[in-house]
């Protein structure tokens, strides 16, 4: 590829901070005639990093490529189009991707006609673009999180001009409906309901990479779910960077996440989950709806990040430890068997021993049954990266080890309560660790392994739990 660009549009961190009050347009995906068939006889491979949002985006990218005529393969050395859908939430995620790109320099020399593409959150960072332009010239197409639907034009121009393409928008555009989706699972589906985040937690880059909060229209989400039911899907997971901030203006006021959750519960879908929730936006109406409908799963992932009010304030989380526990206790009063999981960061700038003790106290009181735990990692462009009083890495590691002991005890305790019980499991397939066992998840999002035939894959089955381990349950099909 020539080092010159046929398209060139860089992101700006300054522009990405802006939140312009304008109506988000809803447009329909269309494929121009000249793009039809450009992938016939060619192959592609997508490598996905990061959150569920990235997985959902990759399903759309795969859907577009299939529509263009490309065929998916699993051998990168033979792929005509190789796409990296990236995450930038932590530095080690970025470094891993840079390593992958560096490794491909030799392959690109051997096969100069192949297209290497990079998309997702990483290109939304200014510093990343500079590196990609100057050090990773083997990358042919770079696009961001707001313009996936433009991929047909980027591939077409890359083939026509043999020039690099860089087009990353700082200001998010429209909500695009009708983008083809190639779902990775035959019974479980991601359903995007809103995009972006306006919380601006001081440690997080997501509001800059994913843009302002904007919600899909209820009718589009409901129709997508109804079609999934017709197609035989059993479970949906509603997605958003801040999923319970979902809101659409209607004639008589606001249509909220609770309204959407209730309408979706009436579609006939057998299982509904949602992620990721912000404690500030988890309201009573949502919790009441969760308790009202048995097809809304009794599991909630509710990231708390810290149990110290001082640290929560520095993080700009907009709630206190007491407010978090009040909501958890209310929801558990409605759903006594609720499985609660969370995210926690240790070693945030200025975190003292007393602050950390407050976190451990919260873990005990909330009775978490699992958590993603992290040592704070500064992200360039976020306010926290400039905070003083950075915590000694050795202390952070010690705190993480102790926190994980508490979390693992909660994980085991949460699993132990199902010993001797019969649970409903959606069978995923054979276990990667033991191909003699089937594996799947309960309503409470507990992993279960059991002996069974391949005909059970994709079905709901009843399994009696014989033994609970820290990370999974072992049972026998009824």
N, C-alpha and C positions, 0 to 999 in steps of 0.2 A: 504494500500500500504506500502511496505517495504521502509524504509528511504534511502536505497541504490539506485543507479541509473543504469538503463540499458543503458541510453545514457546521456552524460553529456558534455555540451559545453556552457560556459558562455560568455556573451558579455563583451567587453572591450571598455571603453570610448576612451582610447588612440588609439586603432585600428580603432574605428569608425570615428575618425577625419581624417584618411588618405583617400586620393583620388588617388588611383592607376590607372595610365593610361593603361588600358587594354581593349581589345575588349569585349563587353558584348555579351555572347552567347545567342542565341535563341534556346530553346529546347522545345520539345513537352511533355505534361503531359501523362504519361502512368500509368496504374494500373496493378500491378503484380497479377497473378492469385490467389496467396494465400490470397489476401485481398478481393477478390470478395465474397460478401455475409456475411461478418463478422458482419454486423449490422442488419441482418434480425431478426425481432422480437424485436428489441431494438429501443429506442427513443432518441431524442436529442432536446436541446433548446439552442439557441445562444442569448446572451445578448450583444448588441453593444453599445459602447460609442464613442463619438468623431465625426470626420469629415466625409465628403462624401467618402473619401478613405477607412475609416473603414467600412462604409456601403457596399461598393463594395467588400471589402475583405470578409465580412460576407456572401455575396451572393455566393462567391466561396467556402467558407467553407461549406455552406449548400448544394451546388451542389456536393461536394465531399462526404458528409455524405449520401446524397440521393443515390449516385452511389454505396456506400458500403452497402446499404440496410436499413439504419436507417430511421425512420419516425419522422417528426417534430411534437412536441407538444408544448403547451403553459403553462404547469404546471411543474415548476422546481422540485417539490417534487417527481414527477414521472419520470423525465428524467433520462435515463441511461448515457447519455453524456451531461454535462452542460459546455458550452464554454463561457468565458468572453473575448470578443474582445475589447481591452482597449485603452484608450487615456492617454497621459501624458503631454499634452500641458500646463496644470495648476495643481497646487497642489490639489485643491479641487476635481478635477476629479479623481485623484489617491485615495484620502481619501475615496471617495464614494465607490470605488471598494474594497478597503481594508475592509470597513464596510460590504459589501456584502459577501466577503469571510469569514469574522469572523462569520457572521450569519449562514453560512452553516456548521460550525463545527458539530453542533448537527445532521444535516441531514446526514452528511457523516458517523457519528457513527451509525446511524440507518440503513443506506444503504451503507456499505463499498464497495460494488461491483460497485457503480456508479463512473464514471470518471469525475473529475472536471478539466477543462483545462483553461489555461490563455494564451492569445496571444496578438498580436497587439504591440503598442508602449511601454507600461510599461515594458515588459520583456527586452527591449533593453537597459535599464538603469542598471548599475552595482548595485546601491544602492537598487533597487527594487528586484533584484535577491537575495541579501543577506537576505532581509526581508522574501521573499517567501520561501527560503530554511529553515530558522530557526523558523519562527513564523507561517507560513501558510502551514503546512505539509499536510493539507487535499487536497492541489492542486497536482494532479497526473501528468499532462502534461503541460509543459511550452515551448512555441515556439515563435518565433519572427515574424517580418514582411517580412522576406526574404525566408521563407521556409514553407509557407502554403501548397504547393503541396506535402509536406512530411507527411501530417496528417495521411494518411492511414497506414503508417509504424509505426507511434507513437501509434496509437490506437491498432494496432495489437500487438506490443511489450508490451504495458501496460497490455493487456489481457493475453499474454503468460507468461510474467515474474513476473507480479504483483509488479513491481518496478516503482519508479518515473522516469519520463523522463524530462530532461532539455536540450534543444538544441536551442540556440539562437546565430545566426551568427552576428559578428561585421562587417565583410566584406560581402556586398551584393553579391549575386550570379548571376544567369542568369535570363533572361526574359523567363517565362514559358508560352507557348501558349497552348490552348486546355484544360485549367482547366475548368471543368464543372461549370456552373453558374445557380443558382436557383434565378431568378430575383424576387424581392419583389413586382414589379409593372407590370401590363400587358401591359401598353402603354408607360411607361417612363423607360429609361435604363441608368445606369451608363456605361461609356466606358472609361476604363483606357487607356491613350495614352503614359504616361511616369511615371516614379517613381523616388523618391528621390529629393534632393535639394542640390545645391552647394553654396547657398547664404551666409550661416552662419551669419544670423542676430544675434546680440549679446545676445538677450533675448530668442532665440528659440532653442529647443532641437531637432526639426524635422530632421535637417541634420545628426544627430547622430543616430536617431532611424529608419530613412527611407533610409539612405545611399546616395550615389552619384547619380547624375542625369543620367538616362538611358532611352532611348526612344524605344518604340515598332516600328516594321517595318510598313511603311505605308500600305502595302498590307494586313497585318493582321487586322489593324484597319478598313480599308475600307471594307474588306470582312465581318467583324463582323457587321458593320453598314448595309451593303446590306442585310445580313441575318435578322437583326432586322426589316428592312423594309418589307421583305417577311413575317415575323412573325406577322406583324400588328402593330409594334411599331410606335408611332407618334413622340416621343421626345427623344433625347439623350443628356446627359450632359457629355462632355469630361472632364476627371479628370487627375490631376497631382498635386504634391505638389507645383510645379511651372510650370503650364500647358503651358504657352506661351514660355517657354525655350525649348520646344520640337524641336529636330533637329536630322536628320539622314544623314550621309554622303552617297552621291550617285555619280555616275560617273562624272556628270558635275558640282559637287559642293555640296551644302547642301540643303536638303529638309527640309523646315522650318514649323513652326506652321501655317503660312499663306498659304503655299502650301497645307497642310493637310486640313485646314478649307475649302479651295476652293474645293478640291476634294470631301470632305464629303458633301458639299452643293449640289453636282451634283448626289448624290446617290438616291435621292427621299425621304429622311427623311424629315418630315414636319417641325420639330423644332430642332434647334441645340443651345445648351448653352455650356459654358465652365467655369471651375473654378479649382484652384484659380490662379489668375494672379499676376505677379510681375510687378509693374510699369516700372522697368528698362527694362524689356523684351517685353513690349507692343510697337511694332514697327508700322511704317506707313503702311507697307504692310498688316499687320493683320487688322488694322482699315479700310483700303480700301476694303478688302474682306468682312468685316462685313457689310459695307454699300452697297456692290454690290449684295448680295443675301438676299432676303426677308425671307428665312427660317433660317437665323442666327438671333437669337432673339435680339431685341433692348434693352438689359439689360446687364450691365457689373458690376461685383463685382471686384473692384480694391482697395485692401487694401493699405491705405496710412500710417497708424500707428501714424503719427504726422505731424503737420504743421510747426514745427520748424526745420530749417536747422541744427542747432546745435544738436538737439536731433536725427534727421535722421542720422547724421554722427556718433553719438555714437551708434546708433542702427545698423550701417553698412548697411543701406538701399540702398546706391549707386545711389541716385537721390536727387534733391532738391525740395523744394516746388514749385518753378517756373517751373521746368521741368515737374513735375506732372500735374500742371495746364495747361501747354502748350499742353500736350497730351490729356487731358480731353477736352480742347477747340477745338482741331482739330477733335476729334471724334464727338463732338456735332455739329460741322459745317457740318459733313457728315450725321449724324443721329440726327436731331434737337430734336426729341422726346425721345432720349435715357434716360433710367432709370439707374442712377449710384448709386451704394451702395459701402460700404467700411468697413474696420476695423480700429479702433483707440484705442491706448493705452494711458492712462493718468498716471501720477505719475512715469514715467520712471526716473531712478536715475539722479539727476541733473536738472530735469525739473523745471524751474522757472515760476513765474507768466507771464513773458513776453513770454516764450516759449508756455505756454498754450494759451495765447491770439493769438499767431500765428496759433495754431490749430483751434481755433474758427473762425479766419479770413479765413482759408482754407475751412472750412465747409461752410461758407457763399458763397465763390466764386465758389466752386465746385458744389453747389446746390445738395448735396446728398439727395437721397430719401429713406434712411435707412442706418443703420450701426450696426455692432456688436462692442460694446464699452466695454473696460475692464480697470481695475486697474492693473498696472504692478505687476506681480507675479514672484519672482525670481525662476529660475529652476537650481537646482544643476547640475554642469557640463558646464554651459554656462558662457561666459565672464562677462555678466551683473550682474550675481549673486555676483561677487566680486567687483563691482563698489562701490565707496563711494558716499556720498551725496544722500542716500536713502531718498525719499520724505516722510514726515509725513503722515501716513495713513488717518488722519482726513482731511488734505488738499487734498489728492487724492480723497477721497469720495466727497468732496465739488466740485472738478473739474468735477468728473464724473456726478454728478447731473446736473450741468450747461450744460455740453456737451450734455447730453441726452435731455435737453430741446431744444437745437438747432436741434438735430437729429430728434426728434419727430415732430418739426415744419416742417422740410423738408419732413418727411414721409407723414404728412397730406397734405402738399402742392403738393407733387407728386401724391397723390391719387385724390386730388380735381380737377386736370386738366382733369380727365376722366368723371366727372359728365356730363350726357347728351349724352355721346359718346356710340357707339356700339363697343364692344370689343369681340375678339375671346377668348374663354375659353376652356382649356382642363379639362374636368370634372374629379375630383379625387374620389368623393364619397360623402357621407352625412357628414355634419359638426359634429365634435365631441361635439361642444357646443350647437348645435341645430339640432337634427336629422330630423327636418322638412325641412331643407335647404340642397341643394346640394352645393358643394364647389369646386373650381378649380382655376387655375392660367392663367393669360393673357400672351401675348407675353412679356410684360414688367415685368413679375414676380409679378404681383399684385394679391392678394387673393380676390376672388369674391364669395359672397354667394347669392343664388337665389333659388326660388321654382322650382322644377322639378321632374321628375320621375326617378327611378333607371335605366331605359333603357338608359339614357343619359350618364351613367358612362362610362368613357373611350373614349368618343367622343369629337370632337371639336364642340362647339356651339357658337352662337352669343348671347350676352347678352347686353342689354341696361342698362347703369349705372344710377341708380336713386339717389343714395346717397353715398357720400364718407366719410369714417371715417378715423381716424388716422391709424388703422391697417388693414382695409379691405374695400372693396367696396360692396355695395348692389345693385343688379340689377334685371332685369326681362328678361326672355328668349324671344328672338324674334321668 
